[in-house]
Amino acid sequence: MILVGLCGLASCAESPVFSNNDTNTNTNTDSTDKILKGLQSATAGLKSYQCKIEYLFSQPVLESKSLRTGSLYYSRFGDGSKLRIRFNTLSQDDGQQQQYVEHYIFDGQWLTHIDYQIKQVQKRQLAEANEPIDAFELVKRNFPIIGFSKSDDLKKEFDINLVPEPNDQVHLLMNVKPDSQYKDDYKSVEIWLDKSSMLPAKLIAVSTGGDLYEIKFVAPLVNEPIEENVFEYTVPAGFDKPEIIPLKK
């Protein structure tokens, strides 16, 4: 699970943003539906995506936070897709940034985690070999990266409101529904969409325990070719033998 200590965010996520006026509600619903259709169209046409990533995890109660930076790569190959997140640095609280290397690779069937600090590789099967899942769907089980796939299902999982923004982004506040698959993990998720691409530029998720997860997607390149070897890896010298965890039946 996934970030900046914004004291008012949790209360904002739990309070109504719009009035109960029927006209305002209908206008908001129409606008939200239009935004979701644009997001669905953008994700359906997504062949590849790469960007810098900033991942901030905050615990307001403990006054603690940690920031990781790195890169994200996603590409579709034939009927499948692959995604790789490379974290390179870590800074905790007010401490200096330090090198901290971790890689996550999702290929529609397996999650591979490469931890350079403890020199270990773990491969965990998340789907059947004959039933691969889109890599952005798999990444949601480990990070709250929501909105890049199955955007047409968001209304099933969240009560969604459009928040007015004066800039070049679209801001959606999504409160988790009682029967949502996210109900045990999050209270709310906020998404800021870039108006030019209609893809997420920033996410903030509030966990059921009050922790905050913020992810920024910086300098994205959309549908630019990515070589398949970007998603390949070899076990570095000195690492333990990879741990293989098959899918539970």
N, C-alpha and C positions, 0 to 999 in steps of 0.2 A: 504494500500500500504506500501512498505518496503523501502543504508547504507554506508565506510571509506572515509574521505575527500581526495581523490586522484585528485589533481588539473588537471593532464593531461588526466584523463580518458575520459571526455566528448569529448575533441578534438580528442583523439585516436579513439573513437567510430565513429566519423563522417568522418575520413580520410581513404583513401584506405590503406589496409595493404599489399596487393599483387600487383605486376605489372600487366599490361594488356597483357603481353606476352602470346600467345596462349598455349605454352607448360606448363608454370607455372599454367595457369588457369585450363587446363585440369587435370594436376596432382593434384591440390588442390581440384577440383571437385570430382575426383575419391577417394581421401583420405577422404574427408568430407562424401561422401556417405557411405564409409566403416565404418567410425566412427558412423554415424547415425544408420546404421544397427546394430552395436554392442550395441548402446544405446537402440534401440528398442527391441533387444533380451533380454537385461538385465532387462528392465522394464516389459516385458511380463512374465518373470520368477520370478518376485518379489512377494513373498507371505507375507513377513513381513519385516519391517525395523525400526530400532531404533538408535538414536544417541543423542549426545549433540548438541545444536544449539547455534550459536552466530549470532545475528541480529543487524547490525549497520545501522543507518539511518543518513545521512549527508546532510546538506544544505550548500554548499560551499559559496554561496553568503552571508549568515548570519554568516558564520564561526561557525556553530552549529552542534553538533552531539550527538546521544544517542545510547548506547549499551545495548541490552538486552541479557541475557543468560538463557538457560533452556534446555529442552529435547523435542524430537519429537518421537512419536510412530505411526506406521502404520501397519495395518494387514488386510488381506482379510479373510472374514468369509463367506463360501458358495458362493453365487452369489454377495455378497456385500463387502464393505470395510469400515474401520474406521480409523480416524487419530486424534491424540491429540497432541497439542503443549502446553507445560507447561513453561511459563516464570516465573523465580524466582527472578531475580535481574535486576537492572537498574542503569546505570551510565551515567551522562550527562556532556558533554564537558570534563573538567579536574577534575570533582568532584569525590568523592569516590563512590564505588559501594554500593548500598543499596538494601534492600529487596523490591521487587515490584512484586506481584504475580498476574498473569493473565493466564487463561486457555482458549484454543480454541479447541472445539471438533467438528469434521466433521463426519457424519455417512452416507453420500450419499444422504441425504434428508434435514437434518437440520444442521445449524451451531449454536452451543451453546457457548456463551462467558460468562465466569465467571470472574468478576472483584472484587478482594478482597480489593481494595482500597476504592471503593465506595459501596461495599457490594451489588452488583447487578448481576442478571443473565438474559441474553437475549437469546431467542431461535428464530432464523430466518430461515424460510423454504426457501430453495434454489432450490428444485426440487419436482416434483410430487411423491406421495407415490409409484405409480406403475412404475415410471421411475427414479430410483435412479442413481446417477452419482458417478463415482469413487472418493474417498475422496481427492486424489491428484488433481483431476480436480476442485473440489470445493475450495480447499485452494488457488488456483491461483486467485480467485476473491478478496482475502484479502491480500495475500502475493505473491511476484513474485517468487514462488517456481515452476520453469519450468524445464521440462526434465524428471520427474518421471512418466509421463503418456502421452499417445498419442504422443510419440516421432516421429512417422512416419509423423505427421502433421506439424512438425517444419518448413519444407521447404516451406509450404504454407504460413506461418506467417512471416518468416525471410529470408533475404539474409545472408547465412552462410559462413564464412571463417574459415579455420583452421589456428591457430596461432602457429608457432613453439615454443616448450617448451623443455628445456634441462633436465627436471626432470621426475618424474613418473606420470605426469598428462597430459591430453589432453585438449587443450584450444580452445574453439570455440567462435568466435565473431559473434554475430547475430544482424544485423541491421533490425529494424522493417520495413516491407513492407507497402506501402501506404494504402492498403486495409486490413491490418491485424486487428484482433480483439484487438490487443494491441496498436494500433496507437494513441489512445487518452491518453494512460498512459505512454508509454515508447518510447525512441528513440532507445535504444539498450539494449541487454542483453548478458552478457558474462558468459559462463559456463566452469568450470574446471572439467573434469571427472577424476575419479580415474581409472588408467589403469587396475587394478586388478579386479574391480567390474564393470567398465564401467557405474557407476552411478555418479551423480553430487557430487562433494566435496565442491564446492564453486560457488556462483552466485553473479554477480554484475549487477544491472539494473540501467540505467540512465533514469530518468523520462523526460517527455516533458518539465518540468519546470527547469530541471538541477539538481534536487535532486538525491542523490545516495543511493542505497539500496544494502547492502552486507550481504549475508547469508553464513555462514560456517557450514558444517555438520561434526562434530568431533567425532572420535572413533565410526564409524557406525558398527552395527551388522546386517547382511543381512540374511534373512530367518531363524532367530532364533525364537523359539516359544514365543508368547506374549499372556498372559491371557486376555480374553475378558473383565474382570472387570477393566482393565487399562483404558478402554474407558467409563466406567460408572461414574456417579457422583450423589451426593445428595446436595441439597441446604443447605449450612452451616447455623447454628443458627445465628439469628440476621440479615440475609439478607432480602431484600425486596422480595415480591412475584415475580416469574419470569415473564418477559415481553415476550409474545408470538406474533411473527410477521408472519402471514401466507403468503404463496406465492401469489403474485399479479397475477390475472387472465388476 
